Amino acid sequence: MLGKEGKVKRSRLLVYMSVLLLLVAAILFGLNIALAGDVLTLGVEDVKAMTSSRGDYRSINNWKTVETTSFKGVSVWGLLEGCGVTDGGASIKISAPDGYFWPALGTTLTVKELKKKGIGGLLPLIGYEMNTKALDPEPDGTGPLRYVAPQYSIGDTNKPSWVSNVRLIEVGPLEKGARPPAVKKIPADQVWVWGNIPPVYPMSMMIPLAFGAAGLAVLLMSLITVIASRSSRRHLRSAVSALLAAFLLAGTALALSGGTARAQASAVFSNGELVSMPAFSGHYTFLKQLPPYSYYEADYTGVPVSYLVNEKLRLAPGASGVVVRARDGYAATLSLEQVNKTYPGGLKLIIAFAKGGQPLAGDEGPLRLIVPQNKQGTRDQGGDANTPLCARLIFAVEVTPVPAGVSVPSPGSVPPGSLAVYGSVTEPPPNVTPAPPPQAQPQADPAQNPAAAAPQPGQAPVPANAVLDLVNSGFGGARGVVSWVAGSAFSLVLPGRAGALLWLAFHRSGV
């Protein structure tokens, strides 16, 4: 057993150790910030690990030579989004080591334009396979990565935009005087994303945080040692109880707030559940941007997106917009105003599951986003072009911004016909006003669409954690638990009735 003097020496040693650990944490944190760069390095294998697509790209060069080539690769905007680039107005420049780049001088290329589908629904691609074979690297080949753009009209001369041996993707706008990396020095098996991107840290932030946590833990041990050397056993017990209660208070609040948010921030609705929700049916008109048909109209039935994010779930504070995602990588970005407004003719923005009384089939369904025209068209006058927003093959509705820690679903994780809703959403408020009864709508034929007959296992909304449900029901949520723990902590420290009264005050007030 250490004597009083020994305990004091031990506490000093622990203090020195905690100061050293906290100093190391501060230095590592500062270095991480100071050395953060603006270059994200991706290997070819990293690109191949991303969600891929394949398509036949028709091309015309400056000499009017027409070719059709099959490419497999990653959509450019999907690659950029994976690098943290989400601004649709960000400018893009793609460069090769031989000095060739796109877009041409005097023109611009934005992330929003990279999301635009061309003929056949094709997107601009960073390709790594051509005609089922891996692209050969320079100087004999055009790879291992190649930028490929589709045609947007049948006579579009698009071949000049294709960039062989892609090495660098610049993201603007850039600061004045910013100098890009030397493209010739980038290894042949890499592509660099550079410029206006989120900071790239040389080490994980978990390393300085781990040192900081260790320093705080050692500091707590030193405080306990000091108390043990100078106070009676009763005071020591009270102090330790208060410290433990304080840590329990902080941990409980963090666990409940973070855990509840994660449990409530996403849901997956099966096709059967979507069909059973209050539906909207309407006659929609469409204007395409590409020939051969510029205008068409059809009857669609589906679930209003406003119902999904305002009643089935609830928009969280800070929600700013919606991104509806398709399985082929396409995405439609919408404002909350577009989601909630009533369009001409009383039409609603919907996730459609039926067309003309039949379940959506083929490359249109089983779910499709339908955005009404702001100016309805006629056969003689098409109105505004809304088809670029009417994405097909829908699997997810993302409410932006997506909070940290929320799992972002991939197309493969959401069963066909189901819809994931995630991001800045929580569970619906209690005592929510009942939704109006469903409109008369076409009933899906179970023989044609078995998924619509009944929910499949694993497709129900993600349930909250059972422990969190128990805590919420028993204590009234995170605030209730906080008041109970904080009141209990003070009741341990203060004597007699004072502690009990303070505990009662905390419990009653719900601070």
C-alpha positions, 0 to 999 in steps of 0.5 A: 500500500502506498503512503500519502506521500507515495500517492502524491508522487504517483498523482504527479507522475500521472499528471505529467503523463496526461500532459504529455499525451494531450500535447502529442494529441494537439501536435498530431491534430495540428500536423494533420490540419497543416499537412492536409492536401488538395489531392486525392489519389485513386488507384485503378483498382480503387476506381474498379471497386466503385459502382460500375456500368456498361454501355455501347457508346456511339461516336462521331469524330471531326472527320464524320467517322461513325463508330459504336464501342462498348465501354465499362467504367464508372460514371464521372459524377459518381466518382466525384461524389465519392470524393466528396464533390457534391456541388453541381456547379463545380467546374471539371477538367480532365487531362492526360499526360500528352497534354490533351484535356477536356473541355476545350479552351473557352468552354466549361464542363460542370458536375451538373452536366456530367449527370445529364444522360445522353442517347440510350440513357448513357452517362459520361464515363471513366472507362477501364474496359473496351469491348470487354477487354481491359484498356492498355496503358500508353504509349500503345493503348488508351488506358488504363482509364479513359474519359468517354462521353455519349452523344446528346443528339444523333449528329453530335460530334462527341469523339473529340471530348474523349480523353485517353490515358486519364491522369488528372481530374481538376475540380474548380473553381480554383483559387487565383494562382493555383497550379495543378500537379504535373500530369506527366509525373502522375503514375500510369496506374493512378488518377488524381482528383485535385482542386476544390475538394474536401481536405485530404488528411495524411492520417486518420483523425482517430489517431490524435483523438485516441491520444487525447482520450488516453490523456484525459483518462490518465488525468482522471486517474491522477485526480482520483489519486489526489483525492485519495491522499487528502480526503476521507473515504466518504469524500472519496466515495462521493467524488468518485461517484460524481465523476462516474455519474458525470461521465455516465451523463455525457456518455448516455446523452451521446449514445441516445442522441447519436443512436436514436438519430441513426435508428430513425435516420433511414427506412426501407419501404417494400413495394407492397408497403409503397402500394398500400400508402396514400397514392396519387394518380394523375395524367402527366405530360412530358417533354424530352430533350432528345429526338425522335419524340419530343413530347408524350403523355401518360397516366401514372400512380405513385406515392408523393415524395412530400408524404414520404418525407413529411408524414411517413417520416419527418424532415430533420432541422437543417434539411435542405433538399432531396436527391432521388437516386437510380440504380444506374447511377443517375440522380435527380436533385430537387429542392424542398419547394419542388417536392412540396408544391402542387403543380398545374392541374393539381399534380404532385411529384411522385415515386410512381409504381404503376403506369396506365393501371399496370405495374411499371416494368422494363427499364422504367420500373419498378419505381420511377420519379415523376416530376410534373411540368411547371408549364403543361404541354400540348401536342403542338407546344411541349411546355418545359423539359421535365424528362431529365428529372424523371429518373427511372429505376429508382431505389433511394430518396436522400434528404440532404445533408446526410448526417455523419454516421448515417449509412448510405445504401447502395443499389445492391442493398435495396431489394428491387421494387423497394425504396430507401429513404435516408439522410436528414429525416427522423421518425414521424412526430407523435399524434400526426394528422392521419393522411387522407384515404388513398385515391382509387388506384390500379391494383398491382397483379400479384402474378405479374409483380410478386413483390407487390403482393406482400412485404418481403423479409428484410424490407420493412422500415429499419426498427429502432434499437430495442434498448433505445425504445425501452429507454425512450418509453421508460424515461421520456427520451434522451432528456429524461435520462439526462435529468435522471442521471444528473439528479442522481449524481448530485444526490450522491454528493449532497447530504440528506434531503438536499440531494433528494430535493435536487434529484426531484427538481431535475426529474420534474423539470426535464432539464 
